Amino acid sequence: MTGNAYQQSIDRFAGMLMRQAAWPAAIVLAANMLAPLAARARGAFETLPAAVALSLAAVSAVAVLALSALLAFDALLFRLMASHDDMSSAGAAVDDMLARMRLKLLPPSPRSLDERMAGTRRLLTRQRIALGLFVAMLLAAGFWAPR
């Protein structure tokens, strides 16, 4: 795939990544602002199971935010790839930039677009798991809070 079709495909993928990075982060930030207020009003900090669940929710919130940041960074890397005319020069440019930033060693040959997308999809899956854990722990804290 070269030329305009390649660039449009990468650009659509990068746009999808930005959306997938934004909405879970927004949910986590909003819930983290409201959850302590609701937990304090219901006395959730007084019971050990609810306090543990809230602590696990906080840890998973950090994981969701970190993974969202990584997904946004990947989206920007894909946008950089879309600015090149062919996949080989795009992959080499991204690999060179990551090597100069000392984030990754320069590989002997550039990875394919499919390999890069598969790695990003793994990050997306991890983000969804962390978001699920966050929601489950908030619900558990609400369940264990005294009435």
N, CA, C and O of each residue as an XYZ file, in Angstrom:
588
protein
N       0.851     -1.162      0.000
C       0.000      0.000      0.000
C       0.903      1.233      0.000
O       1.732      1.395      0.895
N       0.748      2.087     -0.985
C       1.528      3.309     -1.059
C       0.615      4.469     -1.395
O      -0.534      4.283     -1.796
N       1.137      5.646     -1.228
C       0.429      6.840     -1.671
C      -0.742      7.225     -0.805
O      -0.716      7.051      0.414
N      -1.761      7.744     -1.435
C      -2.892      8.340     -0.754
C      -3.696      7.330      0.077
O      -4.120      7.661      1.184
N      -3.913      6.124     -0.421
C      -4.675      5.117      0.321
C      -3.957      4.750      1.620
O      -4.590      4.597      2.665
N      -2.642      4.612      1.548
C      -1.835      4.317      2.731
C      -1.976      5.435      3.762
O      -2.175      5.172      4.948
N      -1.873      6.671      3.309
C      -1.937      7.813      4.216
C      -3.328      7.946      4.840
O      -3.440      8.262      6.025
N      -4.367      7.715      4.076
C      -5.724      7.796      4.622
C      -5.978      6.703      5.648
O      -6.610      6.946      6.676
N      -5.487      5.498      5.370
C      -5.659      4.384      6.296
C      -4.971      4.679      7.626
O      -5.553      4.478      8.692
N      -3.745      5.151      7.557
C      -2.995      5.460      8.774
C      -3.649      6.621      9.520
O      -3.741      6.598     10.747
N      -4.096      7.615      8.799
C      -4.711      8.777      9.427
C      -6.011      8.396     10.136
O      -6.284      8.900     11.225
N      -6.817      7.516      9.540
C      -8.044      7.040     10.191
C      -7.715      6.266     11.464
O      -8.385      6.424     12.484
N      -6.678      5.427     11.398
C      -6.273      4.654     12.567
C      -5.799      5.586     13.676
O      -6.129      5.380     14.844
N      -5.033      6.601     13.320
C      -4.543      7.561     14.316
C      -5.703      8.329     14.948
O      -5.697      8.567     16.156
N      -6.690      8.717     14.155
C      -7.860      9.395     14.697
C      -8.640      8.517     15.661
O      -9.094      8.977     16.708
N      -8.793      7.243     15.298
C      -9.474      6.298     16.180
C      -8.705      6.149     17.493
O      -9.313      6.071     18.561
N      -7.380      6.111     17.420
C      -6.573      5.986     18.635
C      -6.740      7.189     19.551
O      -6.817      7.039     20.770
N      -6.795      8.374     18.972
C      -6.984      9.579     19.789
C      -8.333      9.529     20.514
O      -8.420      9.880     21.691
N      -9.371      9.095     19.818
C     -10.677      8.977     20.472
C     -10.643      7.918     21.566
O     -11.204      8.114     22.645
N      -9.980      6.789     21.284
C      -9.920      5.710     22.265
C      -9.033      6.062     23.456
O      -9.173      5.477     24.530
N      -8.143      6.997     23.274
C      -7.319      7.462     24.395
C      -8.073      8.480     25.230
O      -7.860      8.568     26.439
N      -8.951      9.251     24.601
C      -9.595     10.378     25.281
C     -10.769      9.969     26.164
O     -10.835     10.385     27.320
N     -11.696      9.166     25.648
C     -12.910      8.936     26.434
C     -12.684      8.129     27.714
O     -13.300      8.461     28.727
N     -11.833      7.082     27.738
C     -11.610      6.414     29.021
C     -10.908      7.326     30.032
O     -11.199      7.280     31.227
N      -9.989      8.147     29.545
C      -9.305      9.078     30.449
C     -10.294     10.083     31.030
O     -10.218     10.413     32.214
N     -11.210     10.567     30.216
C     -12.215     11.518     30.705
C     -13.130     10.871     31.741
O     -13.461     11.491     32.751
N     -13.536      9.635     31.496
C     -14.390      8.930     32.460
C     -13.663      8.738     33.778
O     -14.233      8.971     34.844
N     -12.411      8.316     33.712
C     -11.635      8.072     34.923
C     -11.410      9.371     35.697
O     -11.530      9.388     36.922
N     -11.088     10.443     35.004
C     -10.877     11.714     35.692
C     -12.158     12.209     36.357
O     -12.129     12.666     37.500
N     -13.270     12.120     35.653
C     -14.535     12.561     36.235
C     -14.920     11.700     37.441
O     -15.341     12.221     38.473
N     -14.775     10.394     37.304
C     -15.128      9.498     38.414
C     -14.198      9.695     39.604
O     -14.630      9.607     40.753
N     -12.925      9.962     39.334
C     -11.992     10.176     40.439
C     -12.243     11.489     41.165
O     -11.859     11.637     42.325
N     -12.876     12.433     40.506
C     -13.235     13.669     41.198
C     -14.481     13.474     42.065
O     -14.592     14.061     43.142
N     -15.409     12.653     41.595
C     -16.667     12.479     42.307
C     -16.656     11.325     43.318
O     -17.353     11.393     44.330
N     -15.892     10.288     43.065
C     -15.919      9.095     43.918
C     -15.529      9.379     45.368
O     -16.219      8.904     46.270
N     -14.461     10.128     45.636
C     -14.135     10.378     47.046
C     -15.237     11.138     47.790
O     -15.461     10.893     48.976
N     -15.918     12.047     47.116
C     -17.011     12.779     47.762
C     -18.160     11.847     48.114
O     -18.696     11.891     49.221
N     -18.531     11.002     47.156
C     -19.617     10.052     47.404
C     -19.213      9.018     48.449
O     -20.022      8.640     49.297
N     -17.965      8.563     48.392
C     -17.503      7.552     49.349
C     -17.484      8.120     50.766
O     -17.862      7.435     51.716
N     -17.053      9.349     50.906
C     -17.017      9.964     52.233
C     -18.435     10.164     52.767
O     -18.684      9.949     53.953
N     -19.354     10.568     51.912
C     -20.731     10.782     52.343
C     -21.389      9.475     52.785
O     -22.217      9.468     53.695
N     -21.020      8.383     52.143
C     -21.621      7.082     52.493
C     -20.824      6.334     53.541
O     -21.261      5.280     54.003
N     -19.655      6.852     53.934
C     -18.852      6.182     54.953
C     -18.037      5.020     54.426
O     -17.730      4.096     55.179
N     -17.680      5.041     53.153
C     -16.946      3.920     52.554
C     -15.532      3.805     53.099
O     -14.930      2.733     53.035
N     -14.996      4.895     53.635
C     -13.639      4.835     54.165
C     -13.584      4.152     55.533
O     -12.503      3.878     56.054
N     -14.752      3.881     56.108
C     -14.811      3.264     57.434
C     -14.738      1.745     57.382
O     -14.404      1.120     58.388
N     -15.037      1.141     56.256
C     -14.978     -0.315     56.150
C     -13.762     -0.713     55.323
O     -13.453     -0.083     54.312
N     -13.088     -1.749     55.756
C     -11.873     -2.198     55.081
C     -12.112     -2.644     53.642
O     -11.364     -2.224     52.760
N     -13.120     -3.476     53.358
C     -13.312     -3.898     51.957
C     -13.569     -2.725     51.013
O     -13.051     -2.710     49.896
N     -14.354     -1.752     51.443
C     -14.629     -0.602     50.584
C     -13.375      0.244     50.392
O     -13.126      0.745     49.296
N     -12.594      0.404     51.439
C     -11.356      1.185     51.333
C     -10.357      0.494     50.406
O      -9.672      1.158     49.628
N     -10.272     -0.826     50.484
C      -9.384     -1.579     49.589
C      -9.867     -1.453     48.147
O      -9.065     -1.267     47.232
N     -11.176     -1.553     47.950
C     -11.724     -1.421     46.599
C     -11.447     -0.025     46.039
O     -11.113      0.114     44.862
N     -11.583      1.000     46.867
C     -11.281      2.359     46.409
C      -9.799      2.522     46.092
O      -9.435      3.223     45.148
N      -8.950      1.876     46.880
C      -7.511      1.930     46.601
C      -7.179      1.239     45.282
O      -6.380      1.746     44.495
N      -7.790      0.085     45.042
C      -7.573     -0.609     43.777
C      -8.133      0.188     42.602
O      -7.579      0.162     41.504
N      -9.235      0.896     42.841
C      -9.785      1.754     41.791
C      -8.808      2.877     41.467
O      -8.647      3.243     40.303
N      -8.162      3.422     42.480
C      -7.180      4.484     42.250
C      -5.977      3.967     41.466
O      -5.474      4.648     40.573
N      -5.522      2.771     41.798
C      -4.384      2.186     41.079
C      -4.761      1.906     39.623
O      -3.982      2.185     38.711
N      -5.950      1.356     39.410
C      -6.360      1.078     38.034
C      -6.617      2.380     37.270
O      -6.452      2.418     36.051
N      -7.018      3.440     37.964
C      -7.188      4.740     37.305
C      -5.857      5.259     36.787
O      -5.783      5.797     35.682
N      -4.812      5.099     37.577
C      -3.476      5.507     37.123
C      -3.072      4.698     35.896
O      -2.491      5.238     34.955
N      -3.378      3.404     35.908
C      -3.058      2.553     34.756
C      -3.824      2.998     33.512
O      -3.257      3.041     32.420
N      -5.104      3.327     33.667
C      -5.902      3.791     32.517
C      -5.312      5.080     31.964
O      -5.179      5.231     30.749
N      -4.958      6.007     32.843
C      -4.397      7.280     32.380
C      -3.042      7.088     31.698
O      -2.756      7.732     30.688
N      -2.214      6.208     32.246
C      -0.907      5.950     31.622
C      -1.073      5.299     30.254
O      -0.394      5.673     29.299
N      -1.971      4.331     30.160
C      -2.204      3.671     28.879
C      -2.849      4.621     27.873
O      -2.577      4.529     26.676
N      -3.694      5.527     28.343
C      -4.272      6.532     27.449
C      -3.181      7.453     26.899
O      -3.207      7.827     25.727
N      -2.231      7.811     27.751
C      -1.117      8.645     27.283
C      -0.285      7.902     26.240
O       0.134      8.491     25.244
N      -0.048      6.615     26.468
C       0.702      5.820     25.484
C      -0.059      5.706     24.162
O       0.543      5.760     23.090
N      -1.370      5.550     24.240
C      -2.171      5.470     23.014
C      -2.155      6.796     22.259
O      -2.101      6.807     21.030
N      -2.201      7.907     22.981
C      -2.123      9.214     22.320
C      -0.753      9.398     21.667
O      -0.658      9.948     20.570
N       0.300      8.944     22.333
C       1.642      9.015     21.752
C       1.727      8.151     20.499
O       2.300      8.571     19.493
N       1.165      6.955     20.553
C       1.138      6.095     19.364
C       0.350      6.745     18.232
O       0.745      6.646     17.070
N      -0.756      7.408     18.556
C      -1.544      8.088     17.524
C      -0.701      9.157     16.838
O      -0.759      9.321     15.620
N       0.080      9.878     17.630
C       0.947     10.899     17.037
C       2.030     10.267     16.160
O       2.404     10.825     15.128
N       2.528      9.102     16.574
C       3.515      8.404     15.744
C       2.881      7.937     14.425
O       3.517      7.997     13.372
N       1.648      7.480     14.486
C       0.970      7.077     13.256
C       0.690      8.286     12.362
O       0.740      8.178     11.137
N       0.401      9.421     12.966
C       0.226     10.642     12.166
C       1.537     11.015     11.480
O       1.535     11.469     10.335
N       2.659     10.822     12.180
C       3.968     11.061     11.566
C       4.171     10.115     10.389
O       4.682     10.514      9.342
N       3.768      8.857     10.568
C       3.900      7.897      9.471
C       3.048      8.310      8.277
O       3.453      8.136      7.128
N       1.857      8.860      8.554
C       0.962      9.260      7.469
C       1.515     10.436      6.681
O       1.080     10.686      5.557
N       2.464     11.158      7.253
C       3.031     12.299      6.535
C       4.059     11.878      5.489
O       4.503     12.705      4.692
N       4.441     10.603      5.482
C       5.395     10.107      4.488
C       4.665      9.430      3.335
O       3.530      8.975      3.476
N       5.335      9.375      2.203
C       4.692      8.846      0.996
C       4.617      7.321      0.939
O       3.719      6.774      0.299
N       5.552      6.625      1.602
C       5.506      5.166      1.564
C       5.813      4.598      2.941
O       6.373      5.276      3.803
N       5.430      3.328      3.130
C       5.564      2.691      4.437
C       7.005      2.532      4.889
O       7.292      2.676      6.077
N       7.907      2.244      3.984
C       9.294      2.000      4.396
C       9.936      3.268      4.950
O      10.612      3.216      5.977
N       9.738      4.394      4.293
C      10.328      5.632      4.813
C       9.607      6.083      6.079
O      10.228      6.667      6.967
N       8.296      5.820      6.171
C       7.541      6.182      7.367
C       8.012      5.366      8.568
O       8.243      5.918      9.643
N       8.154      4.056      8.387
C       8.628      3.205      9.473
C      10.032      3.566      9.907
O      10.340      3.576     11.099
N      10.886      3.862      8.936
C      12.264      4.255      9.271
C      12.288      5.568     10.040
O      13.094      5.730     10.956
N      11.415      6.507      9.682
C      11.367      7.798     10.375
C      10.915      7.628     11.824
O      11.480      8.242     12.729
N       9.898      6.796     12.042
C       9.411      6.566     13.402
C      10.466      5.831     14.225
O      10.719      6.196     15.374
N      11.082      4.800     13.649
C      12.122      4.063     14.367
C      13.299      4.964     14.708
O      13.860      4.870     15.800
N      13.677      5.838     13.779
C      14.775      6.772     14.025
C      14.420      7.738     15.155
O      15.245      8.008     16.028
N      13.210      8.250     15.137
C      12.802      9.178     16.187
C      12.767      8.494     17.557
O      13.219      9.074     18.544
N      12.244      7.285     17.625
C      12.207      6.552     18.889
C      13.615      6.235     19.390
O      13.864      6.246     20.595
N      14.529      5.953     18.472
C      15.914      5.689     18.861
C      16.584      6.965     19.372
O      17.323      6.929     20.357
N      16.329      8.085     18.710
C      16.916      9.346     19.168
C      16.350      9.780     20.513
O      17.044     10.430     21.295
N      15.109      9.433     20.788
C      14.505      9.739     22.083
C      14.914      8.729     23.148
O      14.572      8.882     24.321
N      15.641      7.704     22.739
C      16.111      6.617     23.601
C      14.958      5.835     24.230
O      15.046      5.375     25.368
N      13.891      5.698     23.475
C      12.756      4.908     23.920
C      12.826      3.472     23.418
O      12.296      2.554     24.043
N      13.490      3.294     22.278
C      13.610      1.976     21.665
C      14.897      1.925     20.864
O      15.322      2.923     20.283
N      15.508      0.759     20.842
C      16.708      0.593     20.021
C      16.331      0.571     18.548
O      15.244      0.125     18.181
N      17.218      1.048     17.724
C      16.981      1.059     16.284
C      17.020     -0.374     15.759
O      18.055     -1.033     15.859
N      15.909     -0.873     15.198
C      15.895     -2.253     14.705
C      16.689     -2.367     13.403
O      16.860     -1.380     12.688
N      17.174     -3.582     13.098
C      17.918     -3.758     11.841
C      17.060     -3.498     10.607
O      17.553     -3.006      9.592
N      15.781     -3.830     10.699
C      14.863     -3.536      9.590
C      13.568     -2.981     10.190
O      13.140     -3.425     11.256
N      12.950     -2.024      9.520
C      11.714     -1.432     10.067
C      10.597     -2.461     10.185
O      10.451     -3.338      9.333
N       9.814     -2.342     11.251
C       8.668     -3.233     11.434
C       7.584     -2.870     10.431
O       7.502     -1.735      9.961
N       6.767     -3.846     10.120
C       5.680     -3.594      9.170
C       4.555     -2.819      9.856
O       4.487     -2.745     11.082
N       3.700     -2.260      9.057
C       2.565     -1.507      9.572
C       1.645     -2.414     10.392
O       1.118     -1.998     11.424
N       1.455     -3.644      9.933
C       0.591     -4.582     10.663
C       1.150     -4.888     12.050
O       0.389     -4.984     13.013
N       2.463     -5.043     12.163
C       3.087     -5.296     13.469
C       2.903     -4.099     14.395
O       2.632     -4.261     15.585
N       3.049     -2.908     13.849
C       2.878     -1.699     14.656
C       1.428     -1.569     15.131
O       1.176     -1.236     16.289
N       0.485     -1.834     14.237
C      -0.932     -1.754     14.611
C      -1.295     -2.826     15.630
O      -2.098     -2.574     16.528
N      -0.723     -4.008     15.508
C      -0.993     -5.084     16.462
C      -0.491     -4.704     17.855
O      -1.166     -4.967     18.850
N       0.674     -4.097     17.929
C       1.191     -3.643     19.221
C       0.306     -2.580     19.848
O       0.092     -2.576     21.060
N      -0.202     -1.689     19.030
C      -1.091     -0.645     19.530
C      -2.416     -1.240     19.979
O      -2.994     -0.788     20.967
N      -2.896     -2.233     19.273
C      -4.149     -2.890     19.687
C      -3.973     -3.625     21.018
O      -4.915     -3.716     21.806
N      -2.767     -4.150     21.268
C      -2.505     -4.773     22.570
C      -2.583     -3.720     23.680
O      -3.128     -3.985     24.752
N      -2.038     -2.527     23.423
C      -2.159     -1.440     24.399
C      -3.624     -1.085     24.639
O      -4.038     -0.847     25.774
N      -4.387     -1.052     23.576
C      -5.812     -0.735     23.680
C      -6.540     -1.778     24.526
O      -7.407     -1.431     25.329
N      -6.195     -3.041     24.352
C      -6.798     -4.111     25.146
C      -6.441     -3.952     26.617
O      -7.298     -4.111     27.486
N      -5.178     -3.639     26.901
C      -4.761     -3.428     28.296
C      -5.494     -2.241     28.920
O      -5.856     -2.273     30.096
N      -5.706     -1.202     28.128
C      -6.426     -0.041     28.638
C      -7.862     -0.434     28.995
O      -8.382     -0.021     30.032
N      -8.491     -1.222     28.146
C      -9.872     -1.645     28.405
C      -9.955     -2.528     29.649
O     -10.912     -2.430     30.417
N      -8.967     -3.381     29.848
C      -8.947     -4.226     31.047
C      -8.804     -3.352     32.288
O      -9.510     -3.561     33.275
N      -7.907     -2.384     32.250
C      -7.714     -1.483     33.388
C      -8.980     -0.664     33.647
O      -9.336     -0.431     34.802
N      -9.660     -0.227     32.590
C     -10.908      0.525     32.750
C     -11.993     -0.368     33.363
O     -12.752      0.079     34.223
N     -12.066     -1.609     32.927
C     -13.022     -2.549     33.508
C     -12.759     -2.786     34.986
O     -13.694     -2.836     35.785
N     -11.486     -2.933     35.355
C     -11.120     -3.104     36.760
C     -11.496     -1.856     37.562
O     -11.979     -1.959     38.690
N     -11.273     -0.689     36.982
C     -11.622      0.561     37.648
C     -13.121      0.615     37.946
O     -13.521      0.914     39.071
N     -13.937      0.330     36.953
C     -15.385      0.370     37.133
C     -15.828     -0.692     38.146
O     -16.669     -0.423     39.003
N     -15.265     -1.887     38.046
C     -15.632     -2.961     38.972
C     -15.282     -2.597     40.418
O     -16.059     -2.878     41.330
N     -14.136     -1.986     40.629
C     -13.730     -1.615     41.985
C     -14.575     -0.461     42.535
O     -14.850     -0.411     43.734
N     -14.984      0.458     41.671
C     -15.885      1.520     42.143
C     -17.231      0.940     42.549
O     -17.802      1.329     43.568
N     -17.735      0.009     41.747
C     -19.002     -0.635     42.090
C     -18.869     -1.475     43.361
O     -19.783     -1.505     44.185
N     -17.750     -2.146     43.517
C     -17.516     -2.937     44.720
C     -17.433     -2.052     45.957
O     -17.954     -2.410     47.013
N     -16.786     -0.909     45.835
C     -16.697      0.017     46.957
C     -18.089      0.520     47.328
O     -18.401      0.663     48.511
N     -18.917      0.784     46.343
C     -20.288      1.202     46.629
C     -21.103      0.105     47.284
O     -21.947      0.377     48.138
N     -20.852     -1.141     46.885
C     -21.566     -2.277     47.459
C     -21.173     -2.482     48.919
O     -22.021     -2.774     49.761
N     -19.871     -2.326     49.215
C     -19.383     -2.580     50.574
C     -19.501     -1.376     51.508
O     -19.234     -1.486     52.704
N     -19.891     -0.258     50.973
C     -20.032      0.923     51.826
C     -21.232      0.722     52.747
O     -22.248      0.157     52.342
N     -21.106      1.189     53.991
C     -22.267      1.068     54.895
C     -23.439      1.917     54.409
O     -23.249      2.925     53.729
N     -24.592      1.517     54.750
C     -25.786      2.223     54.283
C     -26.226      3.237     55.298
O     -27.218      3.934     55.084
